[in-house]
Amino acid sequence: MDNKKNYTTWESLPDTLTAIHIAQYLGISRRRVYELFQIHNDQGGIPNFEIGLSKRVDKVDLKQWIMQQKEKKVSKASLN
């Protein structure tokens, strides 16, 4: 039996997220999440904080980041 939890719904996510949580939820690789952690927030990176060498994201910050990505796409489409 596989006890590994999948984080594919918003409700299944904990309040503090790891790269694995985000990768599973967004359906992208963990490596891509870490790449997004390295990009400055103003340039489209995911806001995060460090606990030792580990990166974490507040769930509310991820929700805001997702909304910002949607807004960018809408504003780019309206310029064309």
N, C-alpha and C positions, 0 to 999 in steps of 0.2 A: 504494500500500500504506500502510495506517495503522499507524505505529509507536507510537502512543500506547498505553501500558499501562493496562489496567483493573485496579483493585484491588477485586475482588469476593470474594476468599477471604482468610481469616486468614493463610494461608501466603504470599500474594502481597504482604502489607504489609511495608514496611521497619520497622526498629526505632524510628525517629523519624518521626512522621507529620505531614503537612500537612493543612490543611482539605480539600484536594482528595482526598487518600487517604481521609479519614474519610467525606466525602460519598459517594464511590463505594462504599465498603464498606457503609455504613448505608443507602444508597439515599435520601439526603436532599440538599437543596440545599447548596451551599457557603455560601450566605448564612445558612442555619439553623445550620450548624456555627459560624460566627463569632458568631452570637447566643448559642449555648451556651457559647462561650469567654468571653463577657461576664458570664455568670451565675456567682455565687460557687459554689464546689464544694459547700458545704453546702446550697445551694438547688437542686442538680441540674445545675450546669454542668460542662462537661468540663474537667478539670484540664489546664493548659497552661503553657508557659513561652515567653519571648520571646527571639529572636535578632535584635537590631535591631528592625525594625518587623514582623518575621515571627513568627507564632505556631507553636509546635510542640507535639506531644504524644508522650510515651513510649508505645510500644505496650502495655506492661504496665499503664499508667495507663488507657488506653482500655478494656482488658479488664476492669479493676476497675470502671470507671464503668458499663460495660454490665451487669455483675453487680449493681451497686447499683440500677440502674434496674429490673431484673427483681425484685429483692427488694422494692422500693417497691410495685410493682404487686401482688405476692403479699400483702404486708401490708395494702394497701388493700382488696383483695378479701376478706381474712379478717375485716375489720372490718364488712363489709356483711352 
